[in-house]
Amino acid sequence: MASHSHDFVEQYDGMVAFGYDRKTDEKTIIYYLQKFSDDTLMKHLAPQMSDEELEEFFVLVNRCLKKHLSDDEYHSLFLKDEHHHH
């Protein structure tokens, strides 16, 4: 059974724009990231990205995760590790 979901991008019918207001910015980022992480797109795009571009994404994502998630949240929300214990 799949543990990841990308339902937002399938259901969102609001405005996709950045800089309009905070709520729209948040929804736009979710929409963009879910579209961006699509398997078919990533299989095509990732091999074309430079080492620096790959590192930039990796560093940005990890910085956000470390800043905003506790260790338990990281394991349950990001890793989807339901069996993680301290």
Gaussian input, Z-matrix of N, CA and C with variables (Angstrom, degrees):
# hf/3-21g

backbone

0 1
 N
 C     1     B1
 C     2     B2     1     A1
 N     3     B3     2     A2     1     D1
 C     4     B4     3     A3     2     D2
 C     5     B5     4     A4     3     D3
 N     6     B6     5     A5     4     D4
 C     7     B7     6     A6     5     D5
 C     8     B8     7     A7     6     D6
 N     9     B9     8     A8     7     D7
 C    10    B10     9     A9     8     D8
 C    11    B11    10    A10     9     D9
 N    12    B12    11    A11    10    D10
 C    13    B13    12    A12    11    D11
 C    14    B14    13    A13    12    D12
 N    15    B15    14    A14    13    D13
 C    16    B16    15    A15    14    D14
 C    17    B17    16    A16    15    D15
 N    18    B18    17    A17    16    D16
 C    19    B19    18    A18    17    D17
 C    20    B20    19    A19    18    D18
 N    21    B21    20    A20    19    D19
 C    22    B22    21    A21    20    D20
 C    23    B23    22    A22    21    D21
 N    24    B24    23    A23    22    D22
 C    25    B25    24    A24    23    D23
 C    26    B26    25    A25    24    D24
 N    27    B27    26    A26    25    D25
 C    28    B28    27    A27    26    D26
 C    29    B29    28    A28    27    D27
 N    30    B30    29    A29    28    D28
 C    31    B31    30    A30    29    D29
 C    32    B32    31    A31    30    D30
 N    33    B33    32    A32    31    D31
 C    34    B34    33    A33    32    D32
 C    35    B35    34    A34    33    D33
 N    36    B36    35    A35    34    D34
 C    37    B37    36    A36    35    D35
 C    38    B38    37    A37    36    D36
 N    39    B39    38    A38    37    D37
 C    40    B40    39    A39    38    D38
 C    41    B41    40    A40    39    D39
 N    42    B42    41    A41    40    D40
 C    43    B43    42    A42    41    D41
 C    44    B44    43    A43    42    D42
 N    45    B45    44    A44    43    D43
 C    46    B46    45    A45    44    D44
 C    47    B47    46    A46    45    D45
 N    48    B48    47    A47    46    D46
 C    49    B49    48    A48    47    D47
 C    50    B50    49    A49    48    D48
 N    51    B51    50    A50    49    D49
 C    52    B52    51    A51    50    D50
 C    53    B53    52    A52    51    D51
 N    54    B54    53    A53    52    D52
 C    55    B55    54    A54    53    D53
 C    56    B56    55    A55    54    D54
 N    57    B57    56    A56    55    D55
 C    58    B58    57    A57    56    D56
 C    59    B59    58    A58    57    D57
 N    60    B60    59    A59    58    D58
 C    61    B61    60    A60    59    D59
 C    62    B62    61    A61    60    D60
 N    63    B63    62    A62    61    D61
 C    64    B64    63    A63    62    D62
 C    65    B65    64    A64    63    D63
 N    66    B66    65    A65    64    D64
 C    67    B67    66    A66    65    D65
 C    68    B68    67    A67    66    D66
 N    69    B69    68    A68    67    D67
 C    70    B70    69    A69    68    D68
 C    71    B71    70    A70    69    D69
 N    72    B72    71    A71    70    D70
 C    73    B73    72    A72    71    D71
 C    74    B74    73    A73    72    D72
 N    75    B75    74    A74    73    D73
 C    76    B76    75    A75    74    D74
 C    77    B77    76    A76    75    D75
 N    78    B78    77    A77    76    D76
 C    79    B79    78    A78    77    D77
 C    80    B80    79    A79    78    D78
 N    81    B81    80    A80    79    D79
 C    82    B82    81    A81    80    D80
 C    83    B83    82    A82    81    D81
 N    84    B84    83    A83    82    D82
 C    85    B85    84    A84    83    D83
 C    86    B86    85    A85    84    D84
 N    87    B87    86    A86    85    D85
 C    88    B88    87    A87    86    D86
 C    89    B89    88    A88    87    D87
 N    90    B90    89    A89    88    D88
 C    91    B91    90    A90    89    D89
 C    92    B92    91    A91    90    D90
 N    93    B93    92    A92    91    D91
 C    94    B94    93    A93    92    D92
 C    95    B95    94    A94    93    D93
 N    96    B96    95    A95    94    D94
 C    97    B97    96    A96    95    D95
 C    98    B98    97    A97    96    D96
 N    99    B99    98    A98    97    D97
 C   100   B100    99    A99    98    D98
 C   101   B101   100   A100    99    D99
 N   102   B102   101   A101   100   D100
 C   103   B103   102   A102   101   D101
 C   104   B104   103   A103   102   D102
 N   105   B105   104   A104   103   D103
 C   106   B106   105   A105   104   D104
 C   107   B107   106   A106   105   D105
 N   108   B108   107   A107   106   D106
 C   109   B109   108   A108   107   D107
 C   110   B110   109   A109   108   D108
 N   111   B111   110   A110   109   D109
 C   112   B112   111   A111   110   D110
 C   113   B113   112   A112   111   D111
 N   114   B114   113   A113   112   D112
 C   115   B115   114   A114   113   D113
 C   116   B116   115   A115   114   D114
 N   117   B117   116   A116   115   D115
 C   118   B118   117   A117   116   D116
 C   119   B119   118   A118   117   D117
 N   120   B120   119   A119   118   D118
 C   121   B121   120   A120   119   D119
 C   122   B122   121   A121   120   D120
 N   123   B123   122   A122   121   D121
 C   124   B124   123   A123   122   D122
 C   125   B125   124   A124   123   D123
 N   126   B126   125   A125   124   D124
 C   127   B127   126   A126   125   D125
 C   128   B128   127   A127   126   D126
 N   129   B129   128   A128   127   D127
 C   130   B130   129   A129   128   D128
 C   131   B131   130   A130   129   D129
 N   132   B132   131   A131   130   D130
 C   133   B133   132   A132   131   D131
 C   134   B134   133   A133   132   D132
 N   135   B135   134   A134   133   D133
 C   136   B136   135   A135   134   D134
 C   137   B137   136   A136   135   D135
 N   138   B138   137   A137   136   D136
 C   139   B139   138   A138   137   D137
 C   140   B140   139   A139   138   D138
 N   141   B141   140   A140   139   D139
 C   142   B142   141   A141   140   D140
 C   143   B143   142   A142   141   D141
 N   144   B144   143   A143   142   D142
 C   145   B145   144   A144   143   D143
 C   146   B146   145   A145   144   D144
 N   147   B147   146   A146   145   D145
 C   148   B148   147   A147   146   D146
 C   149   B149   148   A148   147   D147
 N   150   B150   149   A149   148   D148
 C   151   B151   150   A150   149   D149
 C   152   B152   151   A151   150   D150
 N   153   B153   152   A152   151   D151
 C   154   B154   153   A153   152   D152
 C   155   B155   154   A154   153   D153
 N   156   B156   155   A155   154   D154
 C   157   B157   156   A156   155   D155
 C   158   B158   157   A157   156   D156
 N   159   B159   158   A158   157   D157
 C   160   B160   159   A159   158   D158
 C   161   B161   160   A160   159   D159
 N   162   B162   161   A161   160   D160
 C   163   B163   162   A162   161   D161
 C   164   B164   163   A163   162   D162
 N   165   B165   164   A164   163   D163
 C   166   B166   165   A165   164   D164
 C   167   B167   166   A166   165   D165
 N   168   B168   167   A167   166   D166
 C   169   B169   168   A168   167   D167
 C   170   B170   169   A169   168   D168
 N   171   B171   170   A170   169   D169
 C   172   B172   171   A171   170   D170
 C   173   B173   172   A172   171   D171
 N   174   B174   173   A173   172   D172
 C   175   B175   174   A174   173   D173
 C   176   B176   175   A175   174   D174
 N   177   B177   176   A176   175   D175
 C   178   B178   177   A177   176   D176
 C   179   B179   178   A178   177   D177
 N   180   B180   179   A179   178   D178
 C   181   B181   180   A180   179   D179
 C   182   B182   181   A181   180   D180
 N   183   B183   182   A182   181   D181
 C   184   B184   183   A183   182   D182
 C   185   B185   184   A184   183   D183
 N   186   B186   185   A185   184   D184
 C   187   B187   186   A186   185   D185
 C   188   B188   187   A187   186   D186
 N   189   B189   188   A188   187   D187
 C   190   B190   189   A189   188   D188
 C   191   B191   190   A190   189   D189
 N   192   B192   191   A191   190   D190
 C   193   B193   192   A192   191   D191
 C   194   B194   193   A193   192   D192
 N   195   B195   194   A194   193   D193
 C   196   B196   195   A195   194   D194
 C   197   B197   196   A196   195   D195
 N   198   B198   197   A197   196   D196
 C   199   B199   198   A198   197   D197
 C   200   B200   199   A199   198   D198
 N   201   B201   200   A200   199   D199
 C   202   B202   201   A201   200   D200
 C   203   B203   202   A202   201   D201
 N   204   B204   203   A203   202   D202
 C   205   B205   204   A204   203   D203
 C   206   B206   205   A205   204   D204
 N   207   B207   206   A206   205   D205
 C   208   B208   207   A207   206   D206
 C   209   B209   208   A208   207   D207
 N   210   B210   209   A209   208   D208
 C   211   B211   210   A210   209   D209
 C   212   B212   211   A211   210   D210
 N   213   B213   212   A212   211   D211
 C   214   B214   213   A213   212   D212
 C   215   B215   214   A214   213   D213
 N   216   B216   215   A215   214   D214
 C   217   B217   216   A216   215   D215
 C   218   B218   217   A217   216   D216
 N   219   B219   218   A218   217   D217
 C   220   B220   219   A219   218   D218
 C   221   B221   220   A220   219   D219
 N   222   B222   221   A221   220   D220
 C   223   B223   222   A222   221   D221
 C   224   B224   223   A223   222   D222
 N   225   B225   224   A224   223   D223
 C   226   B226   225   A225   224   D224
 C   227   B227   226   A226   225   D225
 N   228   B228   227   A227   226   D226
 C   229   B229   228   A228   227   D227
 C   230   B230   229   A229   228   D228
 N   231   B231   230   A230   229   D229
 C   232   B232   231   A231   230   D230
 C   233   B233   232   A232   231   D231
 N   234   B234   233   A233   232   D232
 C   235   B235   234   A234   233   D233
 C   236   B236   235   A235   234   D234
 N   237   B237   236   A236   235   D235
 C   238   B238   237   A237   236   D236
 C   239   B239   238   A238   237   D237
 N   240   B240   239   A239   238   D238
 C   241   B241   240   A240   239   D239
 C   242   B242   241   A241   240   D240
 N   243   B243   242   A242   241   D241
 C   244   B244   243   A243   242   D242
 C   245   B245   244   A244   243   D243
 N   246   B246   245   A245   244   D244
 C   247   B247   246   A246   245   D245
 C   248   B248   247   A247   246   D246
 N   249   B249   248   A248   247   D247
 C   250   B250   249   A249   248   D248
 C   251   B251   250   A250   249   D249
 N   252   B252   251   A251   250   D250
 C   253   B253   252   A252   251   D251
 C   254   B254   253   A253   252   D252
 N   255   B255   254   A254   253   D253
 C   256   B256   255   A255   254   D254
 C   257   B257   256   A256   255   D255

   B1=1.4429
   B2=1.5324
   B3=1.2978
   B4=1.4596
   B5=1.5270
   B6=1.3277
   B7=1.4505
   B8=1.5290
   B9=1.3357
   B10=1.4564
   B11=1.5229
   B12=1.3194
   B13=1.4581
   B14=1.5232
   B15=1.3047
   B16=1.4615
   B17=1.5285
   B18=1.3192
   B19=1.4597
   B20=1.5208
   B21=1.3270
   B22=1.4597
   B23=1.5284
   B24=1.3214
   B25=1.4687
   B26=1.5316
   B27=1.3149
   B28=1.4666
   B29=1.5278
   B30=1.3335
   B31=1.4606
   B32=1.5220
   B33=1.3336
   B34=1.4629
   B35=1.5243
   B36=1.3258
   B37=1.4613
   B38=1.5265
   B39=1.3249
   B40=1.4582
   B41=1.5126
   B42=1.3083
   B43=1.4625
   B44=1.5221
   B45=1.3327
   B46=1.4575
   B47=1.5276
   B48=1.3231
   B49=1.4565
   B50=1.5175
   B51=1.3134
   B52=1.4574
   B53=1.5204
   B54=1.3346
   B55=1.4494
   B56=1.5181
   B57=1.3158
   B58=1.4687
   B59=1.5226
   B60=1.3261
   B61=1.4598
   B62=1.5202
   B63=1.3281
   B64=1.4680
   B65=1.5273
   B66=1.3298
   B67=1.4614
   B68=1.5300
   B69=1.3240
   B70=1.4661
   B71=1.5287
   B72=1.3268
   B73=1.4719
   B74=1.5241
   B75=1.3441
   B76=1.4663
   B77=1.5254
   B78=1.3260
   B79=1.4647
   B80=1.5170
   B81=1.3394
   B82=1.4645
   B83=1.5197
   B84=1.3412
   B85=1.4670
   B86=1.5246
   B87=1.3352
   B88=1.4689
   B89=1.5275
   B90=1.3206
   B91=1.4692
   B92=1.5364
   B93=1.3207
   B94=1.4720
   B95=1.5249
   B96=1.3410
   B97=1.4626
   B98=1.5204
   B99=1.3385
   B100=1.4589
   B101=1.5313
   B102=1.3163
   B103=1.4623
   B104=1.5318
   B105=1.3273
   B106=1.4553
   B107=1.5249
   B108=1.3398
   B109=1.4654
   B110=1.5291
   B111=1.3099
   B112=1.4696
   B113=1.5306
   B114=1.3180
   B115=1.4694
   B116=1.5229
   B117=1.3290
   B118=1.4599
   B119=1.5301
   B120=1.3326
   B121=1.4616
   B122=1.5236
   B123=1.3252
   B124=1.4667
   B125=1.5239
   B126=1.3367
   B127=1.4744
   B128=1.5191
   B129=1.3183
   B130=1.4637
   B131=1.5254
   B132=1.3359
   B133=1.4644
   B134=1.5250
   B135=1.3328
   B136=1.4732
   B137=1.5307
   B138=1.3403
   B139=1.4635
   B140=1.5325
   B141=1.3139
   B142=1.4666
   B143=1.5228
   B144=1.3294
   B145=1.4643
   B146=1.5255
   B147=1.3167
   B148=1.4656
   B149=1.5268
   B150=1.3207
   B151=1.4644
   B152=1.5254
   B153=1.3313
   B154=1.4605
   B155=1.5317
   B156=1.3267
   B157=1.4693
   B158=1.5274
   B159=1.3235
   B160=1.4632
   B161=1.5214
   B162=1.3343
   B163=1.4612
   B164=1.5281
   B165=1.3249
   B166=1.4574
   B167=1.5295
   B168=1.3362
   B169=1.4658
   B170=1.5238
   B171=1.3244
   B172=1.4557
   B173=1.5258
   B174=1.3159
   B175=1.4622
   B176=1.5292
   B177=1.3245
   B178=1.4662
   B179=1.5253
   B180=1.3302
   B181=1.4660
   B182=1.5235
   B183=1.3262
   B184=1.4634
   B185=1.5193
   B186=1.3309
   B187=1.4650
   B188=1.5276
   B189=1.3213
   B190=1.4723
   B191=1.5241
   B192=1.3225
   B193=1.4603
   B194=1.5232
   B195=1.3400
   B196=1.4700
   B197=1.5143
   B198=1.3251
   B199=1.4620
   B200=1.5251
   B201=1.3249
   B202=1.4581
   B203=1.5288
   B204=1.3383
   B205=1.4663
   B206=1.5163
   B207=1.3291
   B208=1.4624
   B209=1.5301
   B210=1.3087
   B211=1.4628
   B212=1.5292
   B213=1.3394
   B214=1.4697
   B215=1.5258
   B216=1.3343
   B217=1.4661
   B218=1.5257
   B219=1.3254
   B220=1.4656
   B221=1.5263
   B222=1.3276
   B223=1.4680
   B224=1.5238
   B225=1.3169
   B226=1.4653
   B227=1.5220
   B228=1.3334
   B229=1.4637
   B230=1.5230
   B231=1.3447
   B232=1.4684
   B233=1.5254
   B234=1.3287
   B235=1.4685
   B236=1.5221
   B237=1.3381
   B238=1.4712
   B239=1.5302
   B240=1.3281
   B241=1.4603
   B242=1.5235
   B243=1.3200
   B244=1.4626
   B245=1.5214
   B246=1.3309
   B247=1.4541
   B248=1.5171
   B249=1.3320
   B250=1.4718
   B251=1.5222
   B252=1.3115
   B253=1.4593
   B254=1.5156
   B255=1.3207
   B256=1.4695
   B257=1.5000
   A1=110.46
   A2=117.05
   A3=121.26
   A4=110.66
   A5=116.04
   A6=119.73
   A7=111.88
   A8=117.24
   A9=120.79
   A10=109.63
   A11=115.94
   A12=119.59
   A13=110.20
   A14=115.23
   A15=122.23
   A16=107.86
   A17=116.12
   A18=121.31
   A19=113.18
   A20=117.16
   A21=120.50
   A22=111.67
   A23=115.98
   A24=120.75
   A25=111.55
   A26=116.66
   A27=120.62
   A28=111.87
   A29=116.74
   A30=120.49
   A31=114.41
   A32=117.45
   A33=120.99
   A34=111.19
   A35=116.25
   A36=119.53
   A37=110.80
   A38=115.67
   A39=120.72
   A40=112.00
   A41=114.97
   A42=121.27
   A43=110.32
   A44=116.09
   A45=122.14
   A46=105.97
   A47=114.86
   A48=121.46
   A49=108.36
   A50=116.22
   A51=119.30
   A52=108.94
   A53=115.45
   A54=120.81
   A55=113.65
   A56=117.20
   A57=121.39
   A58=110.35
   A59=116.40
   A60=122.43
   A61=108.21
   A62=116.11
   A63=120.92
   A64=112.18
   A65=117.91
   A66=121.72
   A67=110.82
   A68=116.97
   A69=120.85
   A70=110.45
   A71=117.11
   A72=120.44
   A73=110.76
   A74=116.92
   A75=120.91
   A76=110.86
   A77=116.69
   A78=120.38
   A79=111.50
   A80=117.00
   A81=121.40
   A82=110.93
   A83=117.71
   A84=121.12
   A85=110.47
   A86=117.35
   A87=120.40
   A88=109.54
   A89=116.59
   A90=122.87
   A91=110.37
   A92=116.98
   A93=121.38
   A94=111.87
   A95=116.44
   A96=119.61
   A97=111.86
   A98=117.25
   A99=119.55
   A100=110.37
   A101=117.58
   A102=120.10
   A103=110.04
   A104=116.12
   A105=122.28
   A106=111.99
   A107=116.57
   A108=120.65
   A109=113.07
   A110=117.22
   A111=121.07
   A112=110.22
   A113=116.91
   A114=121.63
   A115=112.57
   A116=117.15
   A117=120.64
   A118=111.43
   A119=115.89
   A120=119.74
   A121=110.95
   A122=117.31
   A123=120.84
   A124=112.40
   A125=117.13
   A126=119.32
   A127=110.41
   A128=117.04
   A129=122.57
   A130=111.78
   A131=116.03
   A132=120.90
   A133=114.51
   A134=117.56
   A135=120.49
   A136=113.04
   A137=119.36
   A138=118.51
   A139=113.78
   A140=117.11
   A141=120.80
   A142=112.90
   A143=116.55
   A144=120.52
   A145=110.48
   A146=115.83
   A147=120.56
   A148=110.01
   A149=116.09
   A150=120.69
   A151=110.00
   A152=116.33
   A153=121.44
   A154=110.83
   A155=117.36
   A156=120.50
   A157=110.67
   A158=116.87
   A159=120.38
   A160=110.29
   A161=116.28
   A162=120.60
   A163=111.02
   A164=117.34
   A165=122.17
   A166=111.12
   A167=116.58
   A168=120.46
   A169=110.61
   A170=116.39
   A171=121.14
   A172=110.65
   A173=117.40
   A174=122.74
   A175=110.65
   A176=117.49
   A177=121.02
   A178=111.38
   A179=116.57
   A180=120.73
   A181=110.28
   A182=117.14
   A183=120.13
   A184=112.21
   A185=117.18
   A186=120.41
   A187=109.86
   A188=117.73
   A189=121.61
   A190=111.26
   A191=116.89
   A192=120.68
   A193=110.92
   A194=117.23
   A195=121.06
   A196=111.99
   A197=116.98
   A198=120.87
   A199=112.24
   A200=117.81
   A201=121.11
   A202=115.86
   A203=118.03
   A204=120.12
   A205=111.40
   A206=116.09
   A207=120.32
   A208=107.33
   A209=116.76
   A210=121.11
   A211=110.84
   A212=115.88
   A213=120.21
   A214=111.83
   A215=116.39
   A216=120.02
   A217=110.99
   A218=116.86
   A219=121.31
   A220=110.33
   A221=116.03
   A222=120.04
   A223=112.40
   A224=117.29
   A225=119.07
   A226=113.09
   A227=118.06
   A228=121.14
   A229=113.46
   A230=117.61
   A231=120.64
   A232=112.06
   A233=116.81
   A234=119.81
   A235=112.43
   A236=117.09
   A237=122.33
   A238=110.61
   A239=114.43
   A240=121.98
   A241=109.00
   A242=115.68
   A243=121.00
   A244=112.68
   A245=118.25
   A246=121.83
   A247=112.80
   A248=116.91
   A249=121.18
   A250=110.51
   A251=115.79
   A252=122.09
   A253=107.65
   A254=116.52
   A255=120.90
   A256=110.72
   D1=132.00
   D2=-178.63
   D3=-68.25
   D4=139.48
   D5=-179.72
   D6=-106.20
   D7=-9.09
   D8=179.03
   D9=-100.42
   D10=148.63
   D11=177.71
   D12=-132.39
   D13=146.26
   D14=174.99
   D15=-133.95
   D16=48.31
   D17=-175.44
   D18=-73.22
   D19=-31.60
   D20=-174.79
   D21=-55.15
   D22=-48.11
   D23=-176.57
   D24=-64.00
   D25=-27.45
   D26=-179.64
   D27=-79.53
   D28=-23.60
   D29=-173.05
   D30=-110.39
   D31=-20.24
   D32=-174.77
   D33=-70.45
   D34=126.82
   D35=177.48
   D36=-125.64
   D37=19.64
   D38=178.95
   D39=-85.83
   D40=-171.99
   D41=-178.65
   D42=-71.55
   D43=136.15
   D44=172.55
   D45=-108.50
   D46=101.95
   D47=-178.02
   D48=-158.84
   D49=154.65
   D50=178.20
   D51=-120.90
   D52=136.10
   D53=178.25
   D54=97.73
   D55=1.99
   D56=179.40
   D57=-78.81
   D58=-57.94
   D59=172.42
   D60=-158.99
   D61=167.63
   D62=-174.27
   D63=-58.93
   D64=-45.62
   D65=-177.73
   D66=-61.27
   D67=-44.37
   D68=178.69
   D69=-66.63
   D70=-38.91
   D71=177.02
   D72=-58.61
   D73=-45.85
   D74=179.91
   D75=-61.51
   D76=-46.99
   D77=-179.37
   D78=-65.49
   D79=-36.92
   D80=178.64
   D81=-64.78
   D82=-40.48
   D83=179.10
   D84=-65.09
   D85=-42.96
   D86=177.26
   D87=-60.70
   D88=-47.52
   D89=179.82
   D90=-58.67
   D91=-50.21
   D92=-178.91
   D93=-61.69
   D94=-46.36
   D95=-177.28
   D96=-65.92
   D97=-37.99
   D98=178.75
   D99=-68.48
   D100=-39.24
   D101=176.64
   D102=-67.63
   D103=-41.65
   D104=-177.53
   D105=-63.01
   D106=-37.20
   D107=-176.12
   D108=-85.15
   D109=4.75
   D110=176.87
   D111=-52.17
   D112=133.81
   D113=-176.92
   D114=-53.81
   D115=-48.00
   D116=-176.45
   D117=-64.37
   D118=-43.04
   D119=178.87
   D120=-64.52
   D121=-46.20
   D122=-176.59
   D123=-66.10
   D124=-36.25
   D125=177.01
   D126=-61.19
   D127=-31.40
   D128=179.04
   D129=-83.09
   D130=-42.22
   D131=-171.17
   D132=-83.15
   D133=-43.05
   D134=-174.06
   D135=-55.96
   D136=-44.39
   D137=179.50
   D138=-63.71
   D139=-20.99
   D140=-179.27
   D141=-88.83
   D142=-14.63
   D143=-178.71
   D144=-74.52
   D145=143.57
   D146=178.05
   D147=-72.39
   D148=164.08
   D149=175.69
   D150=-56.55
   D151=-39.82
   D152=-178.71
   D153=-66.38
   D154=-40.98
   D155=178.73
   D156=-64.50
   D157=-43.26
   D158=177.92
   D159=-60.64
   D160=-45.24
   D161=-179.62
   D162=-64.15
   D163=-39.51
   D164=179.91
   D165=-59.31
   D166=-45.65
   D167=177.79
   D168=-64.08
   D169=-45.55
   D170=-178.31
   D171=-59.67
   D172=-46.58
   D173=-178.43
   D174=-65.77
   D175=-45.12
   D176=-179.57
   D177=-61.17
   D178=-48.08
   D179=-178.95
   D180=-62.24
   D181=-46.79
   D182=-179.05
   D183=-64.89
   D184=-36.87
   D185=177.65
   D186=-62.10
   D187=-44.89
   D188=178.71
   D189=-63.83
   D190=-44.13
   D191=-179.96
   D192=-61.43
   D193=-48.10
   D194=-177.61
   D195=-66.32
   D196=-34.42
   D197=-177.46
   D198=-73.87
   D199=-36.67
   D200=-168.05
   D201=-112.08
   D202=-6.92
   D203=-179.70
   D204=-119.34
   D205=139.19
   D206=170.20
   D207=-72.41
   D208=170.99
   D209=178.03
   D210=-58.56
   D211=-45.16
   D212=179.30
   D213=-63.51
   D214=-42.05
   D215=177.99
   D216=-63.92
   D217=-40.16
   D218=177.65
   D219=-57.72
   D220=-45.78
   D221=-178.73
   D222=-70.11
   D223=-41.74
   D224=-176.69
   D225=-81.68
   D226=-42.17
   D227=-174.27
   D228=-86.93
   D229=-39.62
   D230=-177.65
   D231=-92.74
   D232=-55.09
   D233=-178.22
   D234=-75.82
   D235=-19.40
   D236=-176.08
   D237=59.36
   D238=35.44
   D239=179.93
   D240=-92.11
   D241=91.37
   D242=-175.50
   D243=-71.43
   D244=-13.47
   D245=-175.31
   D246=-103.94
   D247=11.21
   D248=-178.48
   D249=-70.98
   D250=130.39
   D251=175.06
   D252=-134.02
   D253=149.58
   D254=177.08
   D255=-66.98

